[in-house]
Amino acid sequence: MADPNTPAPNWTLIALGLLTAAAGVYFGLVGLETLPLPSRINGPIWISLFVGLVFFSGGVAVIVSGATGAYDRAGELPPDTPVWVATVYWLAGVLAAAGLAGIGTWVAFGGGTREFSMSGFFTGSVGEGIGRTVFGIGAIITWLIVLVFAHAGAKRIFGKKS
């Protein structure tokens, strides 16, 4: 008999995760130059590998969330989740954040010229130096978050059990 405290799988989330992961596979294959390019890209083709990583690992995290009931627990997996599932969930989050950090790092420090503009209180064109500086600060912060998230998750999953 099933445990009444265990939430049922959320098939809508699982389907959304599969669709997102499939988009990640597409972008990854574009980055490997196996599939044709989308109509226009604004950077080197390999940057699509980072985009694919973000979508694929994000999709995997959503699939695990929908299958385990983490969606009903503010993102926390149930206590009886197998270690391998928790590892996949944690690794998916780390890889998604690393992919985002990689994209920001390329925008800030990669070769070539960049055009930045913003809308809101201040609108219009922003100088390349300001845009790269903002992306650089964001990339550094994101890499620090990746490191902290990776360390905390590894400690939680692989640390000593009481």
N, C-alpha and C positions, 0 to 999 in steps of 0.2 A: 504494500500500500504506500502511496506517495505521501511525503511529509506535507501536511497542510500549511506549514510555514514557508515552504519553498515556492516562490512565485513561478507561474507558468512562463514558458518562453514567449517573448514578444516577437511574433513573426513579422510584424511591420518593421521593427528595428532590424531584424535579421536581413530582411529583403533590402532595406536601405543600405545596410552595411555591405551586402553583396554587390549592389550597384556601385557604391563608392569604391570598393576594392577593385571592381572591374575597370572603373575609370582610371584608377592608379596603374593597373596593368597596361592600359592603353598608353598613358603618358610615359610609362617606363619603356615600352616598346618603341615609342616615338623617339625617346632619348637614345635608345640603342640603334636608331635608324632602321628598324625592322618594319615599321609602319610609316605611311606617308605623314608629312607634317600637317598640322591644322593650317588654316588659311594664312595665318601670319603669326610669327613669333618675334619677340623683342629681346633677343639674346641668343647666346649659343645654344645649340640643340641639346647639349648634355645637361643643361639646367632643367630640362624636362624630366630627367631622372629624379631630381629632388622633388619635383611636383608629383611624380608617380609614387615616390616614397611616402609623401604626405597623404595622398589619397588612399593608397593601398593600406598603409598601417592604420590610418584613421578608420577605414572600413572594417578592418579586422577587429579593432577595439569596439566598434559598434556591434559587430556580430557577437562578440563575447559578452558584451553588456546585455544584448537582447536574449541571448541563450541562457545566461546565468541569473538574471534578475538584478544585475548591478544598476540598471536604469531606475529601479525602485528604491535604491539605497544610496542616493547621491553619488553614484559612481563607485561605491565600495562593493567589492565582490562578497558573496556570502561566505561565512567562515568555513564551510565545508567544501569550498572549491578546491579541486585538485591543484597541486603545485604547478603542473605543466600549464594549466589554463591560466592561473595567476601570472605565470612567467610570460605567456604570450600576450596577455592584456597589458602588463607592465612594459614589455619590450615594444609593443605597438605604440604606446604613448610616447616612449623615449624616442623611437624612430620618427614619429610624426613631428615631434618638436625639433629633432635634429634636422629634418628636411626643411622645416621653416627657417631654422637658423642658417642652414646652408644657402638658401635663397637670399636671405637678408645679407649674408656675408658677401655673396657675389655682387649684389647691388652696391654695397658699400665699397668693396675693395677690388672688384673685378676690373679688367681693362675696358677701354672704350669710354665714350662719352655717355652721359645720362641727362635726361630732361625730367625735371620735377616740377609739378604744379600742385597747388592745393586749393581747396574751396572751403568756404566757411567764413569766419571773421576776417581773415586775410585771404584774398583770392589772387590767382594769377601765377605767373612763373616764379619759381624759386631757384636760386643759383645752384649749380652742381655741387659746389663745396658744402653748402648747407644741407642739401638732400643727402649726400653721401655721409656727412657727419651724423645726421639723424638716423640713417639706416645702420651706420657703424655702431652707434650706441645701442640701438635695438638689437643688433646681431650679438654684441657682447653680452647684453643682458639675457638674450635667449639662450646662448651657449652656457651661461652660468646656470640658468634654470634647468637646462638639459642635464648638466653635471649633478646638480642637487637632486633632481628627480631620479636620475639613474642610480645615484648612491642610496637614496632613501628607499627606493623600491627594491634594490638588490639586498639591502640590509633587512627589509621586512620579509622578503621571500626566502632568502638564503641564510638569514641570521639564525642564531640559536633559538630553538623552540623550548618553551618552558614546560 
